[in-house]
């Protein structure tokens, strides 16, 4: 049996991403972030969880290839960062 589909959708299920912001990151030889610059100061990364890769639009003229990391600076809240694998630039992605 299917539940009532006429109810209001749950707004917690889908979150719109904010525009990514450029970020300075020092990564190890394996590409994993070791340090990042936040607020003008360098912060060590104490935890890296759930890395994932996204490759999209490879069939179009502008493919996108990114490696995302969920990280926690030693003295700050967790955040999501990614490396644009085509340019090597790092960005912070917020929800």
ROMAR-229744 format. One record per atom (N, C-alpha, C): residue number from 1; chain; x, y, z. Coordinates in pm, whole numbers, plus 50000, padded with zeros to 5 digits. Example, Ala and Ser with C-alpha at 12.3 -4.5 7.8 and 13.67 -1.06 7.14 Angstrom:
{drenlo->1&vexke->A&X->51319&Y->49431&Z->50780}
{drenlo->1&vexke->A&X->51230&Y->49550&Z->50780}
{drenlo->1&vexke->A&X->51320&Y->49670&Z->50780}
{drenlo->2&vexke->A&X->51285&Y->49775&Z->50708}
{drenlo->2&vexke->A&X->51367&Y->49894&Z->50714}
{drenlo->2&vexke->A&X->51290&Y->50003&Z->50787}
This chain:
{drenlo->1&vexke->A&X->50084&Y->49883&Z->50000}
{drenlo->1&vexke->A&X->50000&Y->50000&Z->50000}
{drenlo->1&vexke->A&X->50089&Y->50124&Z->50000}
{drenlo->2&vexke->A&X->50049&Y->50225&Z->49926}
{drenlo->2&vexke->A&X->50123&Y->50350&Z->49915}
{drenlo->2&vexke->A&X->50065&Y->50449&Z->50014}
{drenlo->3&vexke->A&X->50153&Y->50521&Z->50085}
{drenlo->3&vexke->A&X->50108&Y->50623&Z->50179}
{drenlo->3&vexke->A&X->50049&Y->50744&Z->50108}
{drenlo->4&vexke->A&X->49997&Y->50836&Z->50184}
{drenlo->4&vexke->A&X->49937&Y->50957&Z->50131}
{drenlo->4&vexke->A&X->50044&Y->51041&Z->50062}
{drenlo->5&vexke->A&X->50033&Y->51060&Z->49932}
{drenlo->5&vexke->A&X->50132&Y->51138&Z->49857}
{drenlo->5&vexke->A&X->50092&Y->51284&Z->49843}
{drenlo->6&vexke->A&X->49980&Y->51323&Z->49902}
{drenlo->6&vexke->A&X->49934&Y->51461&Z->49890}
{drenlo->6&vexke->A&X->49986&Y->51551&Z->50000}
{drenlo->7&vexke->A&X->50062&Y->51497&Z->50091}
{drenlo->7&vexke->A&X->50118&Y->51577&Z->50200}
{drenlo->7&vexke->A&X->50230&Y->51667&Z->50151}
{drenlo->8&vexke->A&X->50268&Y->51760&Z->50233}
{drenlo->8&vexke->A&X->50378&Y->51851&Z->50199}
{drenlo->8&vexke->A&X->50510&Y->51774&Z->50197}
{drenlo->9&vexke->A&X->50597&Y->51804&Z->50099}
{drenlo->9&vexke->A&X->50727&Y->51736&Z->50095}
{drenlo->9&vexke->A&X->50814&Y->51777&Z->50214}
{drenlo->10&vexke->A&X->50900&Y->51687&Z->50255}
{drenlo->10&vexke->A&X->50990&Y->51712&Z->50368}
{drenlo->10&vexke->A&X->51105&Y->51801&Z->50320}
{drenlo->11&vexke->A&X->51117&Y->51927&Z->50366}
{drenlo->11&vexke->A&X->51222&Y->52018&Z->50318}
{drenlo->11&vexke->A&X->51362&Y->51976&Z->50362}
{drenlo->12&vexke->A&X->51374&Y->51884&Z->50457}
{drenlo->12&vexke->A&X->51506&Y->51841&Z->50503}
{drenlo->12&vexke->A&X->51571&Y->51744&Z->50407}
{drenlo->13&vexke->A&X->51496&Y->51688&Z->50317}
{drenlo->13&vexke->A&X->51549&Y->51586&Z->50228}
{drenlo->13&vexke->A&X->51634&Y->51642&Z->50115}
{drenlo->14&vexke->A&X->51601&Y->51759&Z->50065}
{drenlo->14&vexke->A&X->51676&Y->51819&Z->49955}
{drenlo->14&vexke->A&X->51728&Y->51954&Z->50000}
{drenlo->15&vexke->A&X->51858&Y->51973&Z->49986}
{drenlo->15&vexke->A&X->51918&Y->52101&Z->50023}
{drenlo->15&vexke->A&X->51989&Y->52159&Z->49903}
{drenlo->16&vexke->A&X->51970&Y->52285&Z->49881}
{drenlo->16&vexke->A&X->52035&Y->52354&Z->49770}
{drenlo->16&vexke->A&X->52179&Y->52388&Z->49810}
{drenlo->17&vexke->A&X->52273&Y->52365&Z->49719}
{drenlo->17&vexke->A&X->52412&Y->52397&Z->49744}
{drenlo->17&vexke->A&X->52437&Y->52545&Z->49722}
{drenlo->18&vexke->A&X->52519&Y->52605&Z->49806}
{drenlo->18&vexke->A&X->52563&Y->52742&Z->49785}
{drenlo->18&vexke->A&X->52678&Y->52741&Z->49684}
{drenlo->19&vexke->A&X->52706&Y->52856&Z->49626}
{drenlo->19&vexke->A&X->52817&Y->52865&Z->49531}
{drenlo->19&vexke->A&X->52948&Y->52832&Z->49602}
{drenlo->20&vexke->A&X->53034&Y->52751&Z->49540}
{drenlo->20&vexke->A&X->53162&Y->52717&Z->49603}
{drenlo->20&vexke->A&X->53252&Y->52839&Z->49615}
{drenlo->21&vexke->A&X->53336&Y->52840&Z->49720}
{drenlo->21&vexke->A&X->53431&Y->52949&Z->49740}
{drenlo->21&vexke->A&X->53572&Y->52893&Z->49733}
{drenlo->22&vexke->A&X->53661&Y->52968&Z->49668}
{drenlo->22&vexke->A&X->53801&Y->52925&Z->49655}
{drenlo->22&vexke->A&X->53863&Y->52909&Z->49793}
{drenlo->23&vexke->A&X->53956&Y->52815&Z->49804}
{drenlo->23&vexke->A&X->54017&Y->52781&Z->49933}
{drenlo->23&vexke->A&X->54161&Y->52740&Z->49908}
{drenlo->24&vexke->A&X->54251&Y->52783&Z->49997}
{drenlo->24&vexke->A&X->54391&Y->52739&Z->49990}
{drenlo->24&vexke->A&X->54404&Y->52611&Z->50071}
{drenlo->25&vexke->A&X->54459&Y->52508&Z->50008}
{drenlo->25&vexke->A&X->54474&Y->52377&Z->50072}
{drenlo->25&vexke->A&X->54612&Y->52323&Z->50042}
{drenlo->26&vexke->A&X->54674&Y->52265&Z->50142}
{drenlo->26&vexke->A&X->54797&Y->52188&Z->50122}
{drenlo->26&vexke->A&X->54759&Y->52042&Z->50133}
{drenlo->27&vexke->A&X->54788&Y->51967&Z->50027}
{drenlo->27&vexke->A&X->54752&Y->51826&Z->50023}
{drenlo->27&vexke->A&X->54877&Y->51740&Z->50021}
{drenlo->28&vexke->A&X->54861&Y->51616&Z->50064}
{drenlo->28&vexke->A&X->54970&Y->51520&Z->50061}
{drenlo->28&vexke->A&X->54990&Y->51467&Z->49920}
{drenlo->29&vexke->A&X->55087&Y->51380&Z->49902}
{drenlo->29&vexke->A&X->55116&Y->51322&Z->49771}
{drenlo->29&vexke->A&X->54997&Y->51243&Z->49716}
{drenlo->30&vexke->A&X->54912&Y->51193&Z->49805}
{drenlo->30&vexke->A&X->54794&Y->51118&Z->49763}
{drenlo->30&vexke->A&X->54674&Y->51208&Z->49735}
{drenlo->31&vexke->A&X->54691&Y->51340&Z->49749}
{drenlo->31&vexke->A&X->54583&Y->51435&Z->49721}
{drenlo->31&vexke->A&X->54492&Y->51465&Z->49838}
{drenlo->32&vexke->A&X->54511&Y->51399&Z->49950}
{drenlo->32&vexke->A&X->54426&Y->51419&Z->50067}
{drenlo->32&vexke->A&X->54468&Y->51548&Z->50139}
{drenlo->33&vexke->A&X->54370&Y->51634&Z->50176}
{drenlo->33&vexke->A&X->54403&Y->51760&Z->50243}
{drenlo->33&vexke->A&X->54473&Y->51739&Z->50378}
{drenlo->34&vexke->A&X->54581&Y->51815&Z->50399}
{drenlo->34&vexke->A&X->54654&Y->51811&Z->50526}
{drenlo->34&vexke->A&X->54634&Y->51938&Z->50607}
{drenlo->35&vexke->A&X->54631&Y->52052&Z->50536}
{drenlo->35&vexke->A&X->54612&Y->52183&Z->50601}
{drenlo->35&vexke->A&X->54529&Y->52271&Z->50508}
{drenlo->36&vexke->A&X->54458&Y->52367&Z->50569}
{drenlo->36&vexke->A&X->54383&Y->52462&Z->50489}
{drenlo->36&vexke->A&X->54384&Y->52598&Z->50555}
{drenlo->37&vexke->A&X->54368&Y->52700&Z->50473}
{drenlo->37&vexke->A&X->54368&Y->52837&Z->50523}
{drenlo->37&vexke->A&X->54224&Y->52885&Z->50540}
{drenlo->38&vexke->A&X->54189&Y->52915&Z->50664}
{drenlo->38&vexke->A&X->54057&Y->52968&Z->50698}
{drenlo->38&vexke->A&X->54075&Y->53095&Z->50778}
{drenlo->39&vexke->A&X->54011&Y->53203&Z->50736}
{drenlo->39&vexke->A&X->54020&Y->53328&Z->50809}
{drenlo->39&vexke->A&X->54161&Y->53383&Z->50819}
{drenlo->40&vexke->A&X->54244&Y->53357&Z->50719}
{drenlo->40&vexke->A&X->54380&Y->53410&Z->50718}
{drenlo->40&vexke->A&X->54483&Y->53326&Z->50792}
{drenlo->41&vexke->A&X->54440&Y->53219&Z->50859}
{drenlo->41&vexke->A&X->54534&Y->53135&Z->50935}
{drenlo->41&vexke->A&X->54527&Y->52991&Z->50882}
{drenlo->42&vexke->A&X->54641&Y->52923&Z->50890}
{drenlo->42&vexke->A&X->54646&Y->52783&Z->50849}
{drenlo->42&vexke->A&X->54597&Y->52694&Z->50962}
{drenlo->43&vexke->A&X->54519&Y->52592&Z->50927}
{drenlo->43&vexke->A&X->54465&Y->52497&Z->51024}
{drenlo->43&vexke->A&X->54496&Y->52356&Z->50976}
{drenlo->44&vexke->A&X->54546&Y->52273&Z->51068}
{drenlo->44&vexke->A&X->54571&Y->52133&Z->51036}
{drenlo->44&vexke->A&X->54438&Y->52059&Z->51025}
{drenlo->45&vexke->A&X->54434&Y->51959&Z->50938}
{drenlo->45&vexke->A&X->54315&Y->51876&Z->50924}
{drenlo->45&vexke->A&X->54333&Y->51755&Z->51015}
{drenlo->46&vexke->A&X->54239&Y->51736&Z->51108}
{drenlo->46&vexke->A&X->54251&Y->51627&Z->51204}
{drenlo->46&vexke->A&X->54175&Y->51502&Z->51159}
{drenlo->47&vexke->A&X->54079&Y->51518&Z->51068}
{drenlo->47&vexke->A&X->53997&Y->51404&Z->51028}
{drenlo->47&vexke->A&X->53952&Y->51421&Z->50883}
{drenlo->48&vexke->A&X->53966&Y->51317&Z->50805}
{drenlo->48&vexke->A&X->53917&Y->51315&Z->50667}
{drenlo->48&vexke->A&X->53825&Y->51194&Z->50655}
{drenlo->49&vexke->A&X->53699&Y->51220&Z->50618}
{drenlo->49&vexke->A&X->53602&Y->51111&Z->50607}
{drenlo->49&vexke->A&X->53529&Y->51117&Z->50474}
{drenlo->50&vexke->A&X->53488&Y->51004&Z->50429}
{drenlo->50&vexke->A&X->53400&Y->50990&Z->50315}
{drenlo->50&vexke->A&X->53445&Y->51061&Z->50187}
{drenlo->51&vexke->A&X->53566&Y->51036&Z->50138}
{drenlo->51&vexke->A&X->53602&Y->51097&Z->50009}
{drenlo->51&vexke->A&X->53518&Y->51036&Z->49897}
{drenlo->52&vexke->A&X->53478&Y->51119&Z->49801}
{drenlo->52&vexke->A&X->53404&Y->51070&Z->49687}
{drenlo->52&vexke->A&X->53439&Y->51153&Z->49564}
{drenlo->53&vexke->A&X->53423&Y->51091&Z->49450}
{drenlo->53&vexke->A&X->53459&Y->51156&Z->49324}
{drenlo->53&vexke->A&X->53333&Y->51172&Z->49239}
{drenlo->54&vexke->A&X->53324&Y->51287&Z->49172}
{drenlo->54&vexke->A&X->53213&Y->51314&Z->49081}
{drenlo->54&vexke->A&X->53270&Y->51350&Z->48945}
{drenlo->55&vexke->A&X->53227&Y->51277&Z->48844}
{drenlo->55&vexke->A&X->53261&Y->51305&Z->48705}
{drenlo->55&vexke->A&X->53130&Y->51323&Z->48631}
{drenlo->56&vexke->A&X->53108&Y->51444&Z->48579}
{drenlo->56&vexke->A&X->52983&Y->51473&Z->48510}
{drenlo->56&vexke->A&X->53011&Y->51546&Z->48379}
{drenlo->57&vexke->A&X->52913&Y->51542&Z->48294}
{drenlo->57&vexke->A&X->52915&Y->51613&Z->48166}
{drenlo->57&vexke->A&X->53033&Y->51573&Z->48078}
{drenlo->58&vexke->A&X->53087&Y->51454&Z->48094}
{drenlo->58&vexke->A&X->53198&Y->51411&Z->48011}
{drenlo->58&vexke->A&X->53155&Y->51397&Z->47865}
{drenlo->59&vexke->A&X->53028&Y->51386&Z->47842}
{drenlo->59&vexke->A&X->52976&Y->51374&Z->47706}
{drenlo->59&vexke->A&X->52954&Y->51510&Z->47640}
{drenlo->60&vexke->A&X->52971&Y->51618&Z->47717}
{drenlo->60&vexke->A&X->52955&Y->51753&Z->47664}
{drenlo->60&vexke->A&X->53091&Y->51818&Z->47645}
{drenlo->61&vexke->A&X->53092&Y->51942&Z->47603}
{drenlo->61&vexke->A&X->53217&Y->52013&Z->47580}
{drenlo->61&vexke->A&X->53289&Y->52056&Z->47706}
{drenlo->62&vexke->A&X->53219&Y->52064&Z->47821}
{drenlo->62&vexke->A&X->53280&Y->52109&Z->47946}
{drenlo->62&vexke->A&X->53264&Y->52003&Z->48055}
{drenlo->63&vexke->A&X->53349&Y->51901&Z->48054}
{drenlo->63&vexke->A&X->53337&Y->51799&Z->48157}
{drenlo->63&vexke->A&X->53377&Y->51852&Z->48295}
{drenlo->64&vexke->A&X->53324&Y->51789&Z->48399}
{drenlo->64&vexke->A&X->53355&Y->51828&Z->48535}
{drenlo->64&vexke->A&X->53407&Y->51704&Z->48608}
{drenlo->65&vexke->A&X->53520&Y->51718&Z->48674}
{drenlo->65&vexke->A&X->53577&Y->51609&Z->48751}
{drenlo->65&vexke->A&X->53627&Y->51666&Z->48883}
{drenlo->66&vexke->A&X->53566&Y->51619&Z->48992}
{drenlo->66&vexke->A&X->53600&Y->51672&Z->49125}
{drenlo->66&vexke->A&X->53618&Y->51559&Z->49225}
{drenlo->67&vexke->A&X->53711&Y->51581&Z->49319}
{drenlo->67&vexke->A&X->53729&Y->51490&Z->49431}
{drenlo->67&vexke->A&X->53686&Y->51564&Z->49557}
{drenlo->68&vexke->A&X->53583&Y->51514&Z->49623}
{drenlo->68&vexke->A&X->53527&Y->51577&Z->49742}
{drenlo->68&vexke->A&X->53579&Y->51508&Z->49868}
{drenlo->69&vexke->A&X->53594&Y->51587&Z->49975}
{drenlo->69&vexke->A&X->53636&Y->51535&Z->50106}
{drenlo->69&vexke->A&X->53551&Y->51600&Z->50214}
{drenlo->70&vexke->A&X->53510&Y->51521&Z->50310}
{drenlo->70&vexke->A&X->53447&Y->51574&Z->50432}
{drenlo->70&vexke->A&X->53559&Y->51576&Z->50535}
{drenlo->71&vexke->A&X->53596&Y->51696&Z->50581}
{drenlo->71&vexke->A&X->53712&Y->51711&Z->50669}
{drenlo->71&vexke->A&X->53675&Y->51785&Z->50796}
{drenlo->72&vexke->A&X->53760&Y->51772&Z->50896}
{drenlo->72&vexke->A&X->53744&Y->51846&Z->51021}
{drenlo->72&vexke->A&X->53879&Y->51909&Z->51056}
{drenlo->73&vexke->A&X->53886&Y->52043&Z->51054}
{drenlo->73&vexke->A&X->54007&Y->52109&Z->51102}
{drenlo->73&vexke->A&X->54025&Y->52081&Z->51251}
{drenlo->74&vexke->A&X->54149&Y->52087&Z->51298}
{drenlo->74&vexke->A&X->54177&Y->52060&Z->51439}
{drenlo->74&vexke->A&X->54095&Y->52149&Z->51532}
{drenlo->75&vexke->A&X->54079&Y->52275&Z->51494}
{drenlo->75&vexke->A&X->54010&Y->52370&Z->51583}
{drenlo->75&vexke->A&X->53890&Y->52435&Z->51514}
{drenlo->76&vexke->A&X->53809&Y->52355&Z->51446}
{drenlo->76&vexke->A&X->53693&Y->52411&Z->51379}
{drenlo->76&vexke->A&X->53590&Y->52306&Z->51345}
{drenlo->77&vexke->A&X->53475&Y->52351&Z->51294}
{drenlo->77&vexke->A&X->53368&Y->52257&Z->51260}
{drenlo->77&vexke->A&X->53400&Y->52182&Z->51130}
{drenlo->78&vexke->A&X->53336&Y->52067&Z->51109}
{drenlo->78&vexke->A&X->53357&Y->51992&Z->50985}
{drenlo->78&vexke->A&X->53308&Y->52071&Z->50864}
{drenlo->79&vexke->A&X->53371&Y->52047&Z->50750}
{drenlo->79&vexke->A&X->53329&Y->52111&Z->50627}
{drenlo->79&vexke->A&X->53359&Y->52021&Z->50508}
{drenlo->80&vexke->A&X->53296&Y->52056&Z->50396}
{drenlo->80&vexke->A&X->53314&Y->51981&Z->50272}
{drenlo->80&vexke->A&X->53398&Y->52064&Z->50177}
{drenlo->81&vexke->A&X->53505&Y->52003&Z->50126}
{drenlo->81&vexke->A&X->53593&Y->52070&Z->50030}
{drenlo->81&vexke->A&X->53607&Y->51979&Z->49909}
{drenlo->82&vexke->A&X->53645&Y->52040&Z->49796}
{drenlo->82&vexke->A&X->53673&Y->51957&Z->49680}
{drenlo->82&vexke->A&X->53788&Y->52016&Z->49600}
{drenlo->83&vexke->A&X->53853&Y->51928&Z->49526}
{drenlo->83&vexke->A&X->53959&Y->51967&Z->49435}
{drenlo->83&vexke->A&X->53907&Y->51948&Z->49293}
{drenlo->84&vexke->A&X->53915&Y->52055&Z->49213}
{drenlo->84&vexke->A&X->53881&Y->52046&Z->49072}
{drenlo->84&vexke->A&X->53998&Y->51974&Z->49005}
{drenlo->85&vexke->A&X->53976&Y->51853&Z->48961}
{drenlo->85&vexke->A&X->54086&Y->51771&Z->48911}
{drenlo->85&vexke->A&X->54141&Y->51821&Z->48778}
{drenlo->86&vexke->A&X->54067&Y->51904&Z->48707}
{drenlo->86&vexke->A&X->54118&Y->51960&Z->48581}
{drenlo->86&vexke->A&X->54214&Y->52076&Z->48607}
{drenlo->87&vexke->A&X->54181&Y->52161&Z->48704}
{drenlo->87&vexke->A&X->54263&Y->52281&Z->48730}
{drenlo->87&vexke->A&X->54354&Y->52265&Z->48851}
{drenlo->88&vexke->A&X->54323&Y->52173&Z->48941}
{drenlo->88&vexke->A&X->54401&Y->52157&Z->49064}
{drenlo->88&vexke->A&X->54361&Y->52255&Z->49172}
{drenlo->89&vexke->A&X->54259&Y->52337&Z->49148}
{drenlo->89&vexke->A&X->54214&Y->52435&Z->49246}
{drenlo->89&vexke->A&X->54121&Y->52371&Z->49349}
{drenlo->90&vexke->A&X->54124&Y->52426&Z->49471}
{drenlo->90&vexke->A&X->54042&Y->52378&Z->49582}
{drenlo->90&vexke->A&X->53929&Y->52476&Z->49611}
{drenlo->91&vexke->A&X->53817&Y->52419&Z->49656}
{drenlo->91&vexke->A&X->53700&Y->52499&Z->49689}
{drenlo->91&vexke->A&X->53631&Y->52444&Z->49814}
{drenlo->92&vexke->A&X->53561&Y->52532&Z->49881}
{drenlo->92&vexke->A&X->53478&Y->52495&Z->49996}
{drenlo->92&vexke->A&X->53334&Y->52494&Z->49948}
{drenlo->93&vexke->A&X->53262&Y->52385&Z->49975}
{drenlo->93&vexke->A&X->53123&Y->52371&Z->49933}
{drenlo->93&vexke->A&X->53034&Y->52367&Z->50055}
{drenlo->94&vexke->A&X->52938&Y->52458&Z->50061}
{drenlo->94&vexke->A&X->52847&Y->52464&Z->50175}
{drenlo->94&vexke->A&X->52704&Y->52435&Z->50130}
{drenlo->95&vexke->A&X->52624&Y->52392&Z->50225}
{drenlo->95&vexke->A&X->52484&Y->52361&Z->50198}
{drenlo->95&vexke->A&X->52396&Y->52474&Z->50246}
